[in-house]
Amino acid sequence: MISVLGATGFIGQNLLTTLSNATCVSLRDGKWRSSVYSASVIINLIGKAHDHKGTAMEADFYYANVELAKQVYEAFETSEAKLLIHISSLAALEEFESSKFLTESDKCQPESLYGSSKRKAEEWLINQKLPIGKKLIILRPPMVHGPGDKGNLSLLYNLISKGIPYPLSSFDNNRSFISIDNFCYFIKQIIDKRESLESGIYHVADDEPISTKEIIAIIKKVINKNVPDLALPKGLVKLIAKLGDIIPVPLNSKRLKKMTNDLLVSNKKIKKALGIEKLPLTAKEGLEKTIRSFKEEQ
């Protein structure tokens, strides 16, 4: 049996569908520890990522991303499970920019409360002495997307599908993503090959990065609309973003970095460890599948 903690979200629901013997476990259930005791594998998806209202405090992130991770590990330690897969985030390492492919050995530079709390959880988990016969795998994905996703890709799709030009076409960037299909594939491979896999931190990402311009081209292809691009001068965009740091407008400096900077992730370590040559979907195939799902939902 595979126990998935925090399975009510987008990633968790897809994992429950992919893994035939997986069950959802809620920490709101006072008996959750006994629910995971007889599991063979525990997957921890619990965490706090978004603070759209801007009301979350450091303590909120610490409790959700660090304290609960400790509780899950302690339950794993005394359970029959041989494998704990803890889902961290690329934000524990880098949140905004890297023109080189980030590896697991790079220095961590989290900047947000989310990234910092995810890194603290990693550090605590890595410093625990694993009981004999048990393994801990910590995964750092970049943005995960797929059918049912309501994140930034959905917002971009809504913009372009309404015929509104993307205003940041003057910026040319490449970013690493991971489709939910490839994410679930990694999870299944880790479970199937856990005997030969070493405990530690691993990056999971699509094989190729993709640019925002390519994403927009995929959206236009799917909706069959020739929406014009709008290339506002970079200096003007950066000025607007700086104003957004002071007054409440949709764009600020951090959001601009996330939308226009390179952020590249290497998946070589996990692929080598699992003996994977090629993932099921290319980055473009995964994004096209996600975009088509947005169209079908309309």
N, C-alpha and C positions, 0 to 999 in steps of 0.2 A: 504493500500500500504506500502511496505517495501522499503526504499531507502538504497542502498548499495553504500557507498562512497569508491572509490579505488577498484572497482570490476574487473579491467582488469587483475589482477594477478591470480595465481594458486588457492588461497583460494576463492577469489571473484567469479571466474567463476564457481566453484563448488557450492557456495551458491546460485547463480542465477539459477542454474539447480535444486537445492533442494527446494528452496522456490518459489512456483508457482506465487506469486504476488509480486516478488522482481524486482526492476529496478536498473540499473546502473546509478550512478550520478558522473560526473567528476567535480572536483574543477577548472579545466581549463575553464569550461563554466562559463562565467561571471554571468549567471542567476541561478547558482546552488542553491542559498539560496531559491529562489522561487520554485525550483524543489522539495525541501525537505519539504516545508512548510506544505503541506497537507498529508504528510506521517503519518502513525500510529507508525511506528518503524524506527529508523535510526541506521544503522550499520556502524561504522567507521573502515575501514581497511587501511586508508591512513597512510603511514609511510615510513621511509628509514631504511633498514636493512643492506644491503650488500655494502661493499666498496672494490670490488675486485681489483680496480686499485690503491687503497691507496691514492686517491686524495681528498677525502671528508674532509671538515673542520668541527669543532665543530658547527659552525653556520649553516651548511647544515643539520646536524642531528637535531639541535634545531628547525629550521624552519619546517622541515617535520614532526617531531614527537611531538613537543610541540606547536608551533604557530598554525599549522593547526588544531590540536586537540582543541585548544581554539576557533578557528573560527567555527568548527563543533558544539561544545557545545553551543556557542552563538546562532547559527542558530536553534539548538534543543530547546533552551530556549524560543524562540519566535514562534516556530512552533506549529502545532497541535499534534505533536508526543508525546506519553506518555512514550516511552522507547527509551533510547540511549544505544546501546551496543558498547563499545569501546574496540577494540582488542589491548591489550598491549603485553607483552611478559614475559616469565620467566626470561629473561635477566635483567628485572627491579629489580628482587630479587637476582638471582644468575646465573652466566654464566658458571661456570666451574665444580664445585664439591660439592656434598652433598651425604653422605652415609646414611643420614636419610631422610625420606620423608618430603619434604618441605611443610609447610602450609602457609596460608595467613597471619598468625601472626608473622612469622619469620622476623628477621631484614634484610632489603634490603642492598645488597652489590654489586651493579652493578660495573663493571670494565671497560667496553668499552664506547665509545661515544654513541653507540647505546643504551646500557643498561641504561646509565645515563639519556639520553634524554627521554627514555620510562618511567623511574621512575619520572622524573620531570613532565611529562604530567599527570601521575597518581596522584601525590601530588596536582597539580593544580585542577584537576577535582574533587577529593575527598573534597577539601576545598570549593567548590562552594555550595551555598545554593539552593537546588533544588526547583523549583516552585511546589506548591501543585499539587498532582496528577501525577507528573512525576517521573520516575525512571532512575537511571544510573547503568549499570552493566559493570564492567571492568573485562575482561578476560585475564588471563596469560597462554597461551599455551606453552609447550616446542616445539620441532621441529614437524611441521605438515608435513605429507607425504601422497602421494596417486598418482593415475594416472595423468600424466601431470607434476609431480614434477621434477624439474631439479637440485635438491640440492645434498647434500653429499651422500644420498643413491644411487642416480643415478651414481655418480662417483665410489662408491664402487662396484656397480653392473658391471659397465664397466670394472673395474679392474679384478674381478673374472671371468666374462664371457669370457675374453680373455685368461684365463688360467694362469694369473699372481697371484702367492700366496700372500695372505694378510700378510704383514711383521710384524704385531704387535700382533701375536697370543700368545705371552708370557704374555700379559696383560689380566686380567679378570675383566670385569666391567659390571655394569647394569645401564641402562638409561631409563628414561621415555620418551615416544613419544606420539603422538596422530595421528591416521589415519584421513584422511579428512572425512570419513564416520562418525566417532564418533564426530568429531568437528562439522559437520553440524547437527548431531543429538542433540548435546548440544544447539546449536543456536535455533533450532526449538522448543525444550522443554522450553527454556527460554522465547521465544515469546509466546508460548501457555499458559505458567503458570506464566506470568509476574505479574498478580494480587496478587499472594501470595509470590512473591520473593522480598526480601529486597535489596535495593541498596547497592553496595559495590564491593569489589574485590573478584574474584573467580578464582581458578585454574581449568583448564580443561586438562585432560590427559587420556590416556588409563588406564584400571584398573590394568594392570600389567606392570612392567618394563621388559626390555629384554636386553640381553647381545649382544655385538658385535659378539661373537662366534655363538650365535643363529641366528643372521642376516645372517652371512656367510653361515651357514648350510641351511637356507631357500633359499639363492641364488643358492647354489649348487644343491639343490633339484629341483628348478624350471628349471635351465639350464641343469640338468642331466649330470653334469660334476664332477668328483672327483678331484678337484683342491687341491693340497697339501697345508697344512698350513706352514707358515714360522715363527718360533718363535725366532726372533733376541733377544740377551741378552738385558734386560731392561737397563742396564748401558750404553750399546752402543747406544741404541735408544735415551736415554735422552741426551747423549753427542751430537749426531747428531742434536737433537732439539735445544740445546744451541747454536750450530754453526749457526743454522737457524735463531736465534735471531740477528745474526751479518751479515751473508751473505745470499743472496737470493737462498735458497734451499727450496724444497717443504714442509719440516717439520720444525716447530718452537715450542717453549715451549707452547704457547697458543693453537696451533692446536693439539699438542699431548695431552694436558689436555682434550680437547673436544672429542678426539677419544678414550681415554683410562680410564678416570675417571668415577666414579659413579656420576649420577645426577638424583636423585629420587624426584618425585612430587606426592603429595597427592591430589586426587580429591574428598575426602570425603565430604567437605563442600558443593560443588555444587550438588553432588548426594543426599545428605540429604535434601537440600533445595528444590530440584525438585522431590524428592520421587523416585529416580532411583535406582534400585537394581543392574542392570547389563547393560553394554553398548552393542550395537548391535554386535560389533566385538571385539574379544580378540586382544591383541597386536600382536600375531603371525598371526592371520587371516588377520589383516589389513596389516601387512608387506608383507605377501605372495601375497595379492592382488596387492600391489604396485609393487613388484618385477615382477609379471607376466605381469603387464602393460609395464614394461621396455622391456621385451622380445618381446611382441607383437609389440612394436614400431620399433624394429630392422628390 
